[in-house]
Amino acid sequence: MEAHLQVGRPLNLNTIADKAAFISANTRLRPVPLVPEITIYVADEAVPLWHKTEEEIGEQGLPPPFWAFAWAGGQALARHILDHSELVGGKTVLDLGSGSGLVGIAAMKAGASAVTVADIDEFALTAAALNAVQNNVTIKAVATDLLDCAGDARWDVILAGDIFYERDTAARAFDFLRRNAEHGAAVLIGDPGRSYLPRDKLRKVASYSVPVTRDLEDMEIKQTAVWMLREFALDDHAETAAALAAL
Ligand SMILES: C[S@@+](CC[C@H](N)C(=O)[O-])C[C@H]1O[C@@H](n2cnc3c(N)ncnc32)[C@H](O)[C@@H]1O
């Protein structure tokens, strides 16, 4: 991903008046490869959509359309919570860096009591809202950057799919997750080993072979893991599930 899509500056949010119409006109509804029970609006290629967004807005240097893809980390995390619904069942959940909203939608389908999706790109929040409707779930959205907020564990579970691709965001995201874990939140990360994943501070809990978009990843299948914060990880999955069930 790093070679193709790099972080740009924030969107001028008001220049595409109808973001929902733009999304549905420039993407297609497709089942997510590793999570076929969820269907989302996706693009075939990133760069043409990125250029089209810039053309319509009339600005260059915008962030890539992360929201138009089901990233490897999000797919693995969504699969994991659907297959281990005890991890989120009856819990409040934050999907941090939600993009399409795939992970948050999976959490609702797995029985979460409420899901908040958080992303700094308003296109992502619109895409997540559209995708939630398609999948018959309700989610809440937060557009503010939460990463510098105090770790007061407003959520029982925090899920982070594929957010360790950029140095500064990765460091801030890790600190945010750690602060919230200290306040009692359970944290799960889906990541294929992006450049700034702090592997030494994580414990791998599951691995998946994730079908991905060749245009983004230069490969068809990406080995991807679900991780916990090492400091807060329990010894095995059953122990983790039992601890979560007790929340
Ligand atoms: C690679 S995408 C992953 C999307 C989704 N979780 C998935 O796995 O398919 C990373 C997302 O993180 C979002 N992001 C970047 N910095 C963020 C921040 N400070 N707070 C919330 N979201 C952020 C981006 O806008 C983008 O939608």
The ligand as a Gaussian input file, in Angstrom:
#p B3LYP/6-31G(d) Opt

LIG

0 1
 C       -6.098000       1.813000       5.226000
 S       -7.588000       2.517000       5.761000
 C       -8.335000       1.161000       6.658000
 C       -9.840000       1.234000       6.635000
 C      -10.560000       0.078000       7.287000
 N      -10.305000       0.030000       8.722000
 C      -10.201000      -1.229000       6.630000
 O       -9.389000      -1.969000       7.217000
 O      -10.679000      -1.507000       5.536000
 C       -7.083000       3.608000       7.094000
 C       -8.184000       4.571000       7.529000
 O       -7.728000       5.289000       8.686000
 C       -8.216000       6.618000       8.577000
 N       -7.428000       7.476000       9.476000
 C       -6.194000       8.002000       9.292000
 N       -5.856000       8.764000      10.352000
 C       -6.892000       8.707000      11.227000
 C       -7.155000       9.287000      12.514000
 N       -6.281000      10.089000      13.117000
 N       -8.340000       9.012000      13.113000
 C       -9.248000       8.214000      12.508000
 N       -9.056000       7.647000      11.294000
 C       -7.899000       7.884000      10.669000
 C       -8.076000       6.941000       7.104000
 O       -8.874000       8.063000       6.731000
 C       -8.532000       5.636000       6.481000
 O       -9.929000       5.625000       6.233000

